[in-house]
Amino acid sequence: MVEKSVHEINKKIEDGSVNVVTAEEMVGIVENLGVEGAAREVDVVTTGTFGAMCSSGLMLNLGHSEPPIKIQKVWFNNVEAYSGIAAVDAYLGAAQISNTRGIQYGGAHVIEDLLRGKEINVHATSYGTDCYPRKVLDTTITLDDLNEAVLLNPRNAYQIYNAATNSSKRILNTYMGELLPNFGNITYSGAGVLSPLSNDPTYETIGTGTRIFIGGAQGYVIGNGTQHSPSSGFGTLMLKGNLKEMSPEYLRAASFTGYGTTLYMGIGIPIPILNEKIAAATAVRDEDITTNVLDYAVGSRDKPVVRMVNYAELRSGSVQIEGKDIPTSSLSSFKNARKIANELKEWVKHGTFFVSTPVERLCCEGSAKPMKQTQAVPLVKDVMSDFIVTIKKDQTVQDAAKKIWENSFNHLAVVSDTGELVGILTAWDISKAVAENIFDSVESVMTKKVLTCAPNEPVDLAARRLDRYGVSAMPVIDTQRRVLGIITSDNISKLLARRY
Amino acid sequence: MKIKICIPTERIHNPIISESIIETGILLNIMVANIDSTYGELIADVKDSRFDKIKNALESRGAIVAILDRPIHRDEEECVECGACISVCPMNVYAFDENWSLCVDEKKCIQCGMCIKMCPHGALKLGE
C-alpha cells in the first residue's frame, strides 16, 4: 500500500525532488510499472483542457466616480453586465451579446479585450439617491483601472460532454458548431485522456479549495459547478481566478455562427498521487471515456441518443453511424490542453505551484433536475384546427376551388386513396393555376413537399418552423401520415392573444 | 486551376456546360454545383493550359467565368487549433498532424466558405 500526503508531496516540490508527469504520460507509466509502482514513483499528475465554456464571466469593481453613482444598469462596449449587486460592482457574463454588434461580439470578447489591455467603453445609468446622486456615467477603462477583475465561472470543465450530430435535412447552427444535414458530421468537446475530472472521477483530490491553473494564472476550485450531475458522469466545477494575472494564450473569446458568444478557457488541474486508487484513475485512456452522440435535430431537452462512442473513436477523425463514416470535429483544442498540462507540470517541477487538499469534497452522487414548469406548454393539438378539408389528388382544380369557397378555408390537404397526406393546395395555388390556365388535376398544381408537424410538438417549435420556411400553415399528421388537423399562423396569433 | 462558372437566369435552360465540353473536348471536374430554376453556380477544376479555350466556349454562351485565386487564409494568432473546421470542409483541406497541430492544404480549397462560418474564433477568411 502506497500512502502519501499532500504535505509530503509539497515538501518534494519545495526541494525539487518531485516527480510530475502529465495525464497522457501517466497512461504508459501505469502500463509499465503497474498501479502500485506508478503510485510510488509519481507524485503529481497534471491535466488540462481548453474549450468553449459558456458559463464563465467576470466579477469586477469599477471604483467610485465623483459625484458617485449607484449603478443600476451598465454596458461594457455595449454588452450589458449585471449590476444589481452594490454601487460599482458588476458581473459580465461571457454569453451576453452586444446591443449593437449582435452575436459577433459579446461578454467573452470584452473580457479578452480587457486582458489584451484595450480600452473599454463604459455606459451606466441609475435612478439617483441622496448618497449616490449621479444618474448617468460614461467613461473608458482598461484592466488596470479596475479594483478587482475576478473571473468567476459558475460551470466549467465538464467531466464529459455529449457529442452532436444532425439527422435533419438542413444545417443546424448550435453551440456545438455547424451540424451538417443527414448526419453530415459529428462535433465533440473535451480533452479525453487529459480531461481533469475524467482523471479523478470520484473527486478524491479535486474539491472546494483545490488550487488550479486557470487562464494562465493560479486560481481555485470554489465548489461544484452549476448543473453538477455526477451520477450521470456530468460533474462540473465552479472556478475563480484573477484576470489581471491571466494570459490571452489561455483565454479566448469565440462566437458560434447562428448561436452566440462563449469563452474558450484553459484549465489545468494537478492531481496529487496519494495512493493506488488515485494512480489508477489517472491512467484513464481516451478509449475508456465514453459519451453519447445526440441528435440535435430534435429541438427538445431530451435529444435521442444516436449511439455511444468513446474519445478514441471521436479523435480518430471519423465515427460510424449506420455503416457510414461520419467526419468528426473537435471544438476544444487538444494541442492547447496538452500545452496546459505541460505548463502546469513545469510550474510544479520548478517549485512555483504547490498542490492542495480540498477543504471540502465535492458531492459524487446526484443529478441536475430539469426545470419546474408550472405553466403547461401548449401543444400543437391544443391549438390546431381539427376541422380540415381534404381533397383527392386526382380531383380537378375546379373541385378544389369549390371546396375552398364552400368551406371558407384557405388550405386543402391533398390525400391519397388510402388517406395519407401527399400534398397541400392553397387558394393562392388555385389563383396561380387559373392565371396560367391550368385546369388539370389537383396533383399538377399542389405543393408536394409539405411541411408537417406532430400533434404532441410544442407550439413554439411549430411556430419556429412556419417562420423559418415562410409558410402560413402546416397539416398535423400522425405516424401513418394521416391528417389530424391543421395549424395555421391564425391559430398561433389567437394563442398569443390569449396569453397576453 | 479552380474556376467559378455563373449561369445567369436567362440562360439557365440552355445546356451551356455540356455544349462547351462537347465543343472543346475539355473535361471539367465539377466540384460544387448549385443550380435551380433561377440561377446556376458551379466550381470546377480544369487544367491551366485548357482554361482559355473552355472560358471562351462558356462565355460565348452567356456564362460568366472567374478564376478562383483567393485561397482560404488562416489567421494563426487567432486560431486555437480546435479542429472545428475539419468536419465541415467538403474537400478535406484541414487535418491534424501527429502533434494535433492544424494543417491547411490550401490547394484543395474550393472556396465554399463552410469553414468560415464554422470557425468559433473567426480565424478563417478568403484571402484577397
HADDOCK unambig.tbl for C-alpha pairs under 7 A between the chains (distance, minus, plus):
assign (segid A and resid 177 and name CA) (segid B and resid 118 and name CA) 6.11 0.50 0.50
assign (segid A and resid 178 and name CA) (segid B and resid 118 and name CA) 5.73 0.50 0.50
assign (segid A and resid 185 and name CA) (segid B and resid 87 and name CA) 5.80 0.50 0.50
assign (segid A and resid 185 and name CA) (segid B and resid 88 and name CA) 6.89 0.50 0.50
assign (segid A and resid 254 and name CA) (segid B and resid 120 and name CA) 5.00 0.50 0.50
assign (segid A and resid 254 and name CA) (segid B and resid 121 and name CA) 4.82 0.50 0.50
assign (segid A and resid 255 and name CA) (segid B and resid 120 and name CA) 4.96 0.50 0.50
assign (segid A and resid 255 and name CA) (segid B and resid 121 and name CA) 6.35 0.50 0.50
assign (segid A and resid 256 and name CA) (segid B and resid 120 and name CA) 5.07 0.50 0.50
assign (segid A and resid 257 and name CA) (segid B and resid 117 and name CA) 5.91 0.50 0.50
assign (segid A and resid 257 and name CA) (segid B and resid 118 and name CA) 6.69 0.50 0.50
assign (segid A and resid 327 and name CA) (segid B and resid 87 and name CA) 5.10 0.50 0.50
assign (segid A and resid 328 and name CA) (segid B and resid 87 and name CA) 5.32 0.50 0.50
assign (segid A and resid 329 and name CA) (segid B and resid 83 and name CA) 5.66 0.50 0.50
assign (segid A and resid 329 and name CA) (segid B and resid 84 and name CA) 4.86 0.50 0.50
assign (segid A and resid 329 and name CA) (segid B and resid 85 and name CA) 6.97 0.50 0.50
assign (segid A and resid 329 and name CA) (segid B and resid 86 and name CA) 5.69 0.50 0.50
assign (segid A and resid 329 and name CA) (segid B and resid 87 and name CA) 5.09 0.50 0.50
assign (segid A and resid 330 and name CA) (segid B and resid 82 and name CA) 5.81 0.50 0.50
assign (segid A and resid 330 and name CA) (segid B and resid 83 and name CA) 5.29 0.50 0.50
assign (segid A and resid 330 and name CA) (segid B and resid 84 and name CA) 5.39 0.50 0.50
assign (segid A and resid 331 and name CA) (segid B and resid 82 and name CA) 5.29 0.50 0.50
assign (segid A and resid 331 and name CA) (segid B and resid 83 and name CA) 6.37 0.50 0.50
assign (segid A and resid 331 and name CA) (segid B and resid 84 and name CA) 5.16 0.50 0.50
assign (segid A and resid 332 and name CA) (segid B and resid 82 and name CA) 4.87 0.50 0.50
assign (segid A and resid 333 and name CA) (segid B and resid 80 and name CA) 6.43 0.50 0.50
assign (segid A and resid 333 and name CA) (segid B and resid 81 and name CA) 5.66 0.50 0.50
assign (segid A and resid 333 and name CA) (segid B and resid 82 and name CA) 3.83 0.50 0.50
assign (segid A and resid 334 and name CA) (segid B and resid 82 and name CA) 6.85 0.50 0.50
assign (segid A and resid 334 and name CA) (segid B and resid 100 and name CA) 6.56 0.50 0.50
assign (segid A and resid 335 and name CA) (segid B and resid 100 and name CA) 5.31 0.50 0.50
assign (segid A and resid 335 and name CA) (segid B and resid 101 and name CA) 6.46 0.50 0.50
